[in-house]
Amino acid sequence: MTTEIRVLDAEDELTEAANLFRTAMVGFPPLRNLAPGQITTLLEPGRTIGAFVDGRLVGTAEAVTSGLTLPGGAVVGHAAVTHIGVLPSFTRKGIATELIHHQLHDIAARGEVVATLRASEATIYERYGYGVASSSQSVEVHTARAAVRLGVGAGGPVRLIDAAEAWDLLPRIYAENRSSRPGTIDRPDVWWHGLRLRAESASGASYVAVQGERGAESGFARYRPIDTETWFVSDQRTIVVEDFFAPSAEAYLGLLRFLLELDLIDRVTFWMLPVDDPLPWLLVDRRAARVTAVHDETWLRIIDVQQALSARRYEGDGTVTIAVNDPLLPKNSATFTIAASGAEPTDRRPALHVGVEGLAAALLGGTTWHSLAAGGLVRAEDPAALTVADRLFAVRDAPYAGFFF
Ligand SMILES: CC(C)(COP(=O)(O)OP(=O)(O)OC[C@H]1O[C@@H](n2cnc3c(N)ncnc32)[C@H](O)[C@@H]1OP(=O)(O)O)[C@@H](O)C(=O)NCCC(=O)NCCS
């Protein structure tokens, strides 16, 4: 079986690839009623690839150009990888492997420093050098019990906006109020177009609230009611907050109070919050907020280890020497000395040995070197080096992106 991999440009091929992915996912219906040319507004030109067997499209993968914030605030070139799928009749023949290898080399050739994705299953991507670099939590708030402590600020003013206004205003709010949290990603235009398409083709109610004076908004929440069949008489009226962008205390408190104080609503479910979100500390009864799930969020692949290590900040006064192994992108296999002054290639004897997938998991500070060592992802010549590495890689804010793509 010979597989040909190439970039897909033609509209019909792009639509076929989008629907191939949806077939591979089983639970997603095909895209219907796309206007002529619409598919090209949902994809970045040149970044959708297809795998052909005997001339038939059987697999696809895609990426979008973005940026990702490292600890310390540097934003590095980032490929947001998505829509990887192989037709069920062609799986386990190495097709995804060929697509992903092809894509990783393309990302490297573009000079991007990291790639990230959201994984449908946790057992697929580590073999390609991806590691879990951030997590998010789902939190359900029982509003009747959710009194806010005296002394917690009021936050900024919040208003509802029309759906039509949202798709111009939200991208601007997001771009102009970039969070400093590690793991933050740019949201390219094609994602906003995709969100808009989904929102406009959904049948139920949905709402957008923005925080801040007109023209100076700095946060937003997109939310909708669920289980609405018996809404009028229900005593479990629930909204899900699909997108909660609140990078400042003003935005966070304003939007949180607005959502918790909505008339009628018994439960507010936040799909995604950072794992260090302060919410329980704001409530008189902290058990009014219940963590219902913690998910792996950012699966990160370091494309250029030297650039990634030297662009992030390190804490404390220790020094550690780490040998990195990357069989797929061998330029990355090297040893680095890391201290608060930065990271540099070295010939010194390493104290820690890590695969590129383990380094990815540690890069944003989302896990400890001790945890990685416990799982066998790091080998320590000297266990004290794990403590030094943990201090150097520690972050103030847990890494988080807050977006599913
Ligand atoms: C995930 C998917 C793209 C893999 O495609 P594929 O062509 O079968 O993958 P490959 O044949 O290249 O397999 C590569 C390796 O990954 C393993 N693997 C692939 N999919 C896996 C899965 N879902 N769970 C566990 N292991 C998996 C294979 O066993 C193989 O292991 P090996 O290298 O040790 O032999 C395909 O199963 C698919 O389309 N799944 C549904 C859609 C989906 O989940 N996409 C991912 C969205 S994030």
The ligand as a MOL file (V3000), in Angstrom:
LIG
                    3D

  0  0  0     0  0            999 V3000
M  V30 BEGIN CTAB
M  V30 COUNTS 48 50 0 0 0
M  V30 BEGIN ATOM
M  V30 1 C -6.6320 8.2470 15.8620 0
M  V30 2 C -6.5280 7.8560 14.3970 0
M  V30 3 C -6.3300 9.1330 13.5660 0
M  V30 4 C -5.3320 6.9410 14.2320 0
M  V30 5 O -5.1880 6.6500 12.8440 0
M  V30 6 P -4.4290 5.3310 12.3520 0
M  V30 7 O -4.1360 5.5530 10.8900 0
M  V30 8 O -5.1650 4.1200 12.7280 0
M  V30 9 O -3.0820 5.4000 13.1810 0
M  V30 10 P -1.7630 4.5550 12.8740 0
M  V30 11 O -2.1130 3.3160 12.0810 0
M  V30 12 O -0.7410 5.4600 12.2690 0
M  V30 13 O -1.3740 4.1670 14.3380 0
M  V30 14 C -0.3020 4.6940 14.9810 0
M  V30 15 C -0.1230 4.0550 16.3150 0
M  V30 16 O -1.0610 4.6170 17.1910 0
M  V30 17 C -1.8760 3.5820 17.7610 0
M  V30 18 N -3.2120 4.1240 17.8220 0
M  V30 19 C -3.8350 4.7460 16.8240 0
M  V30 20 N -5.0520 5.1410 17.2300 0
M  V30 21 C -5.1780 4.7690 18.5060 0
M  V30 22 C -6.1990 4.8750 19.4420 0
M  V30 23 N -7.3550 5.4800 19.1320 0
M  V30 24 N -5.9920 4.3870 20.6670 0
M  V30 25 C -4.8180 3.7820 20.9550 0
M  V30 26 N -3.8120 3.6380 20.0870 0
M  V30 27 C -3.9970 4.1200 18.8810 0
M  V30 28 C -1.7750 2.4360 16.8040 0
M  V30 29 O -2.0340 1.2180 17.4120 0
M  V30 30 C -0.3450 2.5550 16.3310 0
M  V30 31 O 0.5200 2.0150 17.3230 0
M  V30 32 P 1.9400 1.4040 16.9290 0
M  V30 33 O 2.6990 2.5050 16.2490 0
M  V30 34 O 2.4970 1.0320 18.2580 0
M  V30 35 O 1.6140 0.2830 16.0180 0
M  V30 36 C -7.7870 7.1090 13.9220 0
M  V30 37 O -7.9810 5.9990 14.7410 0
M  V30 38 C -9.0350 7.9610 13.9120 0
M  V30 39 O -9.3460 8.6040 12.9330 0
M  V30 40 N -9.7790 7.9300 15.0370 0
M  V30 41 C -11.0270 8.6140 15.1820 0
M  V30 42 C -10.8630 10.1110 15.0840 0
M  V30 43 C -9.9630 10.6330 16.1690 0
M  V30 44 O -10.0780 10.2490 17.3140 0
M  V30 45 N -9.0560 11.5500 15.7790 0
M  V30 46 C -8.1900 12.1850 16.6810 0
M  V30 47 C -8.7790 13.4990 16.9920 0
M  V30 48 S -7.8240 14.3170 18.2180 0
M  V30 END ATOM
M  V30 BEGIN BOND
M  V30 1 1 1 2
M  V30 2 1 2 3
M  V30 3 1 2 4
M  V30 4 1 2 36
M  V30 5 1 4 5
M  V30 6 1 5 6
M  V30 7 2 6 7
M  V30 8 1 6 8
M  V30 9 1 6 9
M  V30 10 1 9 10
M  V30 11 2 10 11
M  V30 12 1 10 12
M  V30 13 1 10 13
M  V30 14 1 13 14
M  V30 15 1 14 15
M  V30 16 1 15 16
M  V30 17 1 15 30
M  V30 18 1 16 17
M  V30 19 1 17 18
M  V30 20 1 17 28
M  V30 21 1 18 19
M  V30 22 1 18 27
M  V30 23 2 19 20
M  V30 24 1 20 21
M  V30 25 1 21 22
M  V30 26 2 21 27
M  V30 27 1 22 23
M  V30 28 2 22 24
M  V30 29 1 24 25
M  V30 30 2 25 26
M  V30 31 1 26 27
M  V30 32 1 28 29
M  V30 33 1 28 30
M  V30 34 1 30 31
M  V30 35 1 31 32
M  V30 36 2 32 33
M  V30 37 1 32 34
M  V30 38 1 32 35
M  V30 39 1 36 37
M  V30 40 1 36 38
M  V30 41 2 38 39
M  V30 42 1 38 40
M  V30 43 1 40 41
M  V30 44 1 41 42
M  V30 45 1 42 43
M  V30 46 2 43 44
M  V30 47 1 43 45
M  V30 48 1 45 46
M  V30 49 1 46 47
M  V30 50 1 47 48
M  V30 END BOND
M  V30 END CTAB
M  END
